[in-house]
């Protein structure tokens, strides 16, 4: 692997996450696989496989959303059937947010495991200069 400094572009100025992005004045430093044997100082093209990007997006955004909705629906049903005298909407909200928190913990655990797999790492595709 190689350490690559990804330079900021004009798109960074309009990005809502620019304050949370871990960048240095030179840019953001990432680790990338180096099959082209790039050397220090060379300008390179780095990419992430589209299917990897899609899997990551579904893991980070899709799973919490699905579990939040499923938890809320389950909580609503449990509240109506087994908790007479308690507002089922409150039970739904508690169950939904509990499922959301659990899903975020799962995402964190899975992302730690997946970041070491080469299929989820950026790749240096070519040397530009």
N, C-alpha and C positions, 0 to 999 in steps of 0.2 A: 504494500500500500504506500501511498504518498500523501503528504500534506499539501493541500491546494488552497490558495487564497482566491476566493471567488470575489471579483471586484463588483462594487456597487454600480448599478446602472440607474438611468433616469427613472425607471419604474419604482425604485426604492423610495423616491421622494413622495409618491402618491400612495404608498402602502400604509395601511392602518397599523400593521405590526412592526413598523420600523423601529419603534421604541423598545420592543421586546426582543428584537433580533440580536443575536450575539455576534456583533460585528466589531472589527477593529477599524481604525482609520483607513487601513489598506483594503479592508473587505472582510468577509466571513471566512474563517479557516475551517476546512472540512477534510476528512480522510477519504481517499478514493483509491480504488483498485488501479494499478498501473501496468496493464498488459503491454503498452507501447513503449515502456522503459523511458519515460520522460525524465529529464534531469532538472536540477534546481535552476531556476531562472527562465525556463522555457514557458511560453504561453501555450495552454492546452485547451481542448474542448472536453468538457465533462458532461456526462448525461446519466440519467436514471431511466431504467426500462419503464415503458408506459404501464405495463401490468403491475410492476412493483409500486408505482405511484398510485395506481387505482386501489391495490390491496391496502396500502397504507392509509389512503383516504377513507376507505370503508371501515377500517379498524378504528381509526381515530374519531370519525364523525358518525358513521353508520351504526356501529354497535351500541354506543351510548344512547342514540336516538331510539333505536328499536327497543332496547331494554327499558328505557324510561317509559315509553308508551305501553309496553307489555306489563311493567310493574304497576302503572296507574290503572290499567284495565283490570288486572288481577286484584288490586287493592279495592277497586270499586265493587267488584263481585263479592269479595270476602266481606267487605263492610255491609253490603246489602243482605247477605245470607246469614252471617254469623255474629254480627255486632249490632244488634237492635239497640236503638237509643244513641248510637254514635253516628254522626254525619258521615255517610259513605264517601262524600267528596273529600273530606279530611283524610280518611283512610287511603283513598286513591292518591292524594298528593304525597302523603308520607311514603307509601309504597313506591310510587314513581320516582321520587327523589332518592330513596334508598337504593333502588335498582340503578339509578344513574351513578351514584357514588360507587357502587360495587363495580359497574362497568368501567368507570375511569380507573379504578385500581387494577382491574384486569388488563386494560389497555397499557397501563404503565408496566406491569409485569411482562406482558407479551412483547412490548417494544424493546425492553431490555434484552430479552432472549433473541429477538429477531435482528437487532442491530449488529450482532456478530456474524450473521450469515452473509455470505458474499452476494447472494442474489438481491439483497436489500441495500447494498452499498453503491454509491455512485462509481462510475467507471470513467477513466480517462480514455476517450475514443481516439483522439488524434493530437499530434503536436502541430500547432499553428505556426509558431516561430521558434 
